[in-house]
Amino acid sequence: MDQEHKIDVKQALSVFDKITRKGVKEEDGWHYRGLTASTDFDGYTVFISSPKVQLTIFFHNKYTVDYANAAELEEFVNLLEKIDRS
């Protein structure tokens, strides 16, 4: 199974919103509970990253995920779920 199918884009965008509302704004983006959220210059592409995983969501909810191994991705997905529920 392709690990990237684990990403729920709607949930990730909800978490992005929560990070930008509740997080601390710094030069590289908003920081909240171990995640960093930022956008490109026009706001159409959003980035959510942990120290080990980077999720990029493009226009029309297409996305890419950069990670080294399945355990890191699983940890990232679990953190998205935890923040979404809080």
Beta strands, then each sheet from edge to edge (+ up, - down):
strand 1: 24-26
strand 2: 29-32
strand 3: 35-39
strand 4: 46-49
strand 5: 54-57
strand 6: 63-66
sheet 1: 1+ 2- 3+ 4- 5+ 6-
end
